[in-house]
Amino acid sequence: ERRRLLGRLTTLLARGSRRAKATGVGRGRWLAEVFTAVAPRIPIRDLATLSEHHHGLTSEALADDLVRTAAKATMTVGAIGGALAAAEFVTPPLLLSAPAQLVAETLVVAAIEVKLLAELHEVYGVRVPGTGAQRAMVFVAAWSKQRGVDPLSPASVVVALGAAVKTAL
């Protein structure tokens, strides 16, 4: 399932980046659209499943474990990105893939954070009403407010991604 979703994400990214590059506008809007298309597909576990996956933990202990697991996942994304960046410097033509790598890393970390936010809602018993897609958009909006990114305002996405690029460099 993960392989299929990753392949689908790669296809969406390639298609969208070609379209954004051809038009020369809307790059931030494109990134926001890709993330909002991916967000409803992020699997959110219910409380029983979360407790089962985390060895029977409940309440605050479960929340702490979820945060720790999300932190490890984002560290893994960063480590993989760092390893790829090191390989790119050994083979300079690979440096051309750096922008795509940053976009992919940004999307994956954002997905991890949105998943964490949604699952913490489950842990604390704050059920968000609506369909899966509606709930996903509520979580994306909540996440974006914490990150200073407005998914409906392309400029904020470009600024956030620009800051990430500056930090990475």
C-alpha positions in Angstrom: 0.0 0.0 0.0 2.8 2.4 0.9 4.7 1.6 -2.3 1.5 2.2 -4.3 0.8 5.5 -2.6 4.5 6.6 -3.0 4.3 5.8 -6.7 1.1 7.8 -6.9 2.7 10.8 -5.1 5.7 10.7 -7.4 3.4 10.7 -10.4 1.4 13.6 -9.0 4.6 15.5 -8.2 6.1 15.0 -11.6 2.9 15.9 -13.5 2.3 19.0 -11.3 5.8 20.3 -11.4 5.8 20.1 -15.2 2.6 22.0 -15.3 3.9 24.6 -12.8 7.2 24.9 -14.7 5.4 25.4 -18.0 3.1 28.1 -16.7 5.8 29.7 -14.5 3.1 30.7 -12.0 1.4 29.0 -9.1 4.3 27.0 -7.8 3.2 27.6 -4.2 -0.4 26.9 -5.1 0.7 23.7 -6.8 2.5 22.5 -3.7 -0.5 23.3 -1.5 -2.8 21.5 -4.0 -0.6 18.4 -3.9 -0.6 18.3 -0.1 -4.4 18.8 0.1 -4.8 16.0 -2.4 -2.6 13.7 -0.3 -4.0 14.7 3.1 -7.3 12.7 2.9 -5.3 9.6 2.1 -3.2 9.8 5.3 -4.3 6.8 7.4 -5.5 8.0 10.8 -5.8 5.3 13.5 -8.6 5.2 16.0 -7.9 5.1 19.8 -8.2 1.3 20.0 -5.8 0.7 17.1 -3.4 3.3 18.5 -3.4 1.6 21.9 -2.9 -1.8 20.3 0.0 -0.5 18.1 1.7 1.1 21.1 1.7 -1.9 23.4 -1.5 -1.0 25.3 -0.5 2.5 26.3 -3.3 5.0 27.0 -3.9 8.7 27.6 -0.7 10.8 28.3 1.7 7.8 27.9 0.2 7.1 24.5 0.4 10.7 23.4 4.0 10.9 24.5 4.8 7.7 22.5 3.0 9.1 19.4 5.1 12.3 19.6 8.3 10.3 20.1 7.4 8.1 17.1 6.7 11.1 14.9 9.9 12.7 15.9 11.8 9.6 14.9 10.0 9.5 11.6 10.9 13.1 10.8 14.5 12.4 11.9 14.6 9.5 9.5 13.3 11.7 6.6 16.0 14.2 7.4 18.7 11.5 7.6 17.7 10.1 4.3 17.6 13.6 2.8 21.1 14.3 4.2 22.4 11.1 2.8 21.0 11.9 -0.6 22.4 15.5 -0.4 25.9 14.0 0.4 25.6 11.7 -2.6 24.6 14.7 -4.8 27.8 16.5 -4.0 29.8 13.5 -5.0 28.0 13.4 -8.3 27.3 17.0 -9.3 24.7 16.3 -12.0 22.5 14.9 -9.2 22.3 18.4 -7.7 19.6 19.1 -10.2 17.3 16.8 -8.3 17.7 18.9 -5.0 14.5 20.9 -5.5 12.4 17.8 -6.1 14.0 16.2 -3.0 13.1 19.3 -0.9 9.6 19.2 -2.1 9.2 15.5 -1.3 10.8 15.9 2.1 8.5 18.9 2.9 5.4 16.9 1.9 6.4 13.8 3.9 7.2 15.8 7.1 4.0 17.8 6.7 2.1 14.5 6.4 3.8 13.1 9.5 2.8 16.2 11.4 -0.8 16.2 10.2 -1.1 12.5 11.1 0.3 13.2 14.6 -2.2 16.0 15.1 -5.1 13.9 14.0 -4.1 10.9 16.2 -3.6 13.2 19.2 -7.2 14.3 18.7 -8.1 10.6 18.9 -6.1 10.1 22.1 -7.6 13.1 23.9 -11.2 12.2 22.8 -11.7 15.2 20.5 -13.5 13.6 17.6 -13.7 15.9 14.5 -17.0 15.4 12.7 -17.3 14.9 9.0 -16.1 12.6 6.3 -12.5 11.5 6.0 -11.8 14.2 3.5 -13.5 16.9 5.5 -11.7 15.8 8.6 -8.4 15.8 6.7 -8.9 19.4 5.6 -9.7 20.4 9.2 -6.4 18.9 10.4 -4.5 20.5 7.5 -6.0 23.8 8.4 -5.1 23.4 12.1 -1.6 22.2 11.2 -1.1 25.1 8.8 -2.1 27.7 11.4 0.6 26.3 13.7 3.2 26.4 10.9 2.3 29.8 9.6 1.3 28.3 6.3 -2.1 29.0 4.7 -2.8 26.2 2.1 -5.1 28.6 0.3 -2.4 31.3 0.0 0.4 30.2 -2.3 2.7 33.0 -1.1 2.8 31.5 2.4 3.8 28.1 1.0 6.5 29.7 -1.1 7.8 31.6 1.9 7.8 28.5 4.1 9.5 26.4 1.4 12.0 29.2 0.8 12.9 29.2 4.5 13.4 25.5 4.4 15.7 25.8 1.4 17.7 28.5 3.1 18.0 26.4 6.2 19.1 23.4 4.3 21.7 25.4 2.4 
